Amino acid sequence: MTRGKNDDSNENARQILKKIGTRIKFLREAKGEYNYERFAFKHDLNRSQLWRYENGEDMYVSSFLKVLAALDISVTDFFNEGFDKTA
């Protein structure tokens, strides 16, 4: 059985979500925040959601923007500065 177009799209989406999660974790740790639970509490983020995001699970754009605000980084900078290097 051959893989269909949807399978390829889903795999691509999973890879991108994994890269986003890796980047979030990298930036959090770069700020000296090595414990995701403390970081979540400090910035009023749901700790289990943050854990899922850092592990490549899907998220709402509004949640993503809230995480970026906690990291004090713009969307542009998130994807420009080292995005491909942290995954």
C-alpha positions in Angstrom: 0.0 0.0 0.0 1.4 3.4 -0.9 1.3 6.5 1.3 -1.1 9.1 0.3 -0.9 12.8 0.1 -2.6 13.2 3.5 -0.1 10.8 5.2 2.8 13.0 3.9 1.0 16.2 5.0 0.4 14.7 8.5 4.0 13.6 8.8 5.2 17.1 7.7 2.9 18.7 10.3 4.3 16.4 13.0 7.8 17.3 12.1 7.1 21.0 12.2 5.3 20.7 15.6 8.3 18.8 17.0 10.7 21.6 15.8 8.4 24.2 17.4 8.4 22.2 20.7 12.2 21.8 20.6 12.6 25.6 19.9 10.3 26.5 22.8 12.3 24.2 25.2 15.6 25.6 23.9 14.5 29.2 24.4 13.1 28.4 27.9 16.4 26.8 28.9 18.4 29.6 27.3 16.7 32.0 29.8 18.0 29.8 32.6 14.5 28.2 33.2 15.4 24.5 33.4 12.2 23.4 35.1 9.2 23.7 32.8 6.8 23.5 35.7 8.3 26.5 37.5 8.4 28.4 34.2 4.7 27.6 33.5 3.7 28.7 37.0 5.8 31.9 36.9 4.1 32.9 33.6 0.6 31.7 34.2 0.8 28.9 31.7 -0.8 25.5 32.1 2.1 23.2 33.0 0.8 20.1 31.3 0.0 22.0 28.1 3.5 23.5 28.1 5.0 20.0 28.5 2.9 18.7 25.6 3.9 21.7 23.4 7.6 21.1 24.1 7.1 17.5 23.1 5.6 18.4 19.7 1.9 18.2 20.3 -0.6 20.4 18.5 -1.6 23.7 20.0 -3.9 26.7 19.4 -2.3 29.7 17.9 -3.5 31.8 20.9 -1.6 29.3 23.3 1.5 29.6 21.1 1.4 33.4 21.3 1.0 33.2 25.1 4.1 31.0 25.3 6.0 33.4 23.1 5.0 36.3 25.3 6.3 34.4 28.3 9.6 33.8 26.4 9.7 37.5 25.5 10.2 36.7 21.8 8.2 37.8 18.7 6.8 35.3 16.2 9.3 36.6 13.6 12.3 36.1 15.9 11.0 32.7 17.0 11.1 31.4 13.4 14.1 33.4 12.2 16.8 33.2 14.8 18.0 29.6 15.0 14.7 27.8 14.4 16.3 25.2 12.1 19.3 24.8 14.4 17.4 23.8 17.5 15.5 20.9 16.1 
